Amino acid sequence: MENNENKKVIFSGVQPSGVLTIGNYLGAIKNWVSLADEYDCIYCAVDMHAITVRQDPAELRRRTRELLAIYIAAGIDPEKSTLFVQSHVSAHAELAWILNCYTQFGELSRMTQFKDKSVKHADNINAGLFTYPTLMAADILLYQADLVPVGQDQKQHIELTRDIATRFNGIYGDVFTVPEGFIPPSGAKIMSLQDPTKKMSKSDTNVNSFVTLMDKKDDIIRKFKRAVTDSETCVRFAEGKDGINNLMNIYSCFTGKTHAEIEKEFDGRGYGDFKLAVGEAVADGLAPIQERFDKIIADKTYLDDVIKNGAQAASYRAQKTMRKVAKKVGFIAK
Ligand code: TRP
């Protein structure tokens, strides 16, 4: 591990509960890669959050390993950043319990993700789903994170984390760093290919609405061919052209071209050409990641090692905060 002293700490997590889409990649993981030199980065596969909805155990294990392999394949170097599995560091559950006692029922009741998931999983509104945000606060506060890169949908949870940290510090002195969200502008959001007014989601029942990181070239091209656009024929970024705007954003992310450059490139050409170009750019962009992923996932010893070292490094850091917190709230020393 490099000397990370004096660098600001970044913490983020992804649930290993489903396939990752290019939305997850472009909105999160891709940006994390560029942060590694400037920041002390900690990335976590949050398997404890995942079980707030029912999971198949074998599947969850597989997806957890795959998620770490994807982090590495996408360019996050486990020698530079800490990669680990949440359930391997027991301090997460311990701090979450303590924070539960400093969080109000009313605050958790107002969380929109809880309300949404309660509707979606009406037969399993468990206490873990309700206290999901205090576990997330524990994830972040354990590592004294300064910055937390997340999507728009997690903004409310970051606000709550800040409230909890500020409240705790108000009672006991400066125990926690109060973190800032690092939230991309809403324009950077990747939308569904079938309904470009909705966020691209891995849980969408229509598989043509999203592209996963593991999709093969033919499937990617087909999905972009079928993408919903509009009745114009001109490739330009404009209000009301949600489908084309989304495709332009995706193309821009994979090629580095600006909207103006894209408009020029496709001046006088139809949507068919453009969609094919987007599909090819995405497939070409994902190919090296897929290749590295296949190698990493096949190398069990290597991945086991990363997981073990990550858990050790994370535990060590988490314990520091835990000891402070335990003392503050009045637990006797171990
Ligand atoms: N709740 C986040 C999501 O669904 C995942 C998450 C859990 C997370 N703990 C975190 C993100 C801590 C950032 C920091 O996207």
Boltz pocket constraint, residues with backbone or C-beta under 6 A from the ligand:
constraints:
  - pocket:
      binder: B
      contacts: [[A, 11], [A, 12], [A, 13], [A, 14], [A, 15], [A, 46], [A, 49], [A, 135], [A, 136], [A, 139], [A, 140], [A, 148], [A, 149], [A, 150], [A, 154]]
      max_distance: 6.0
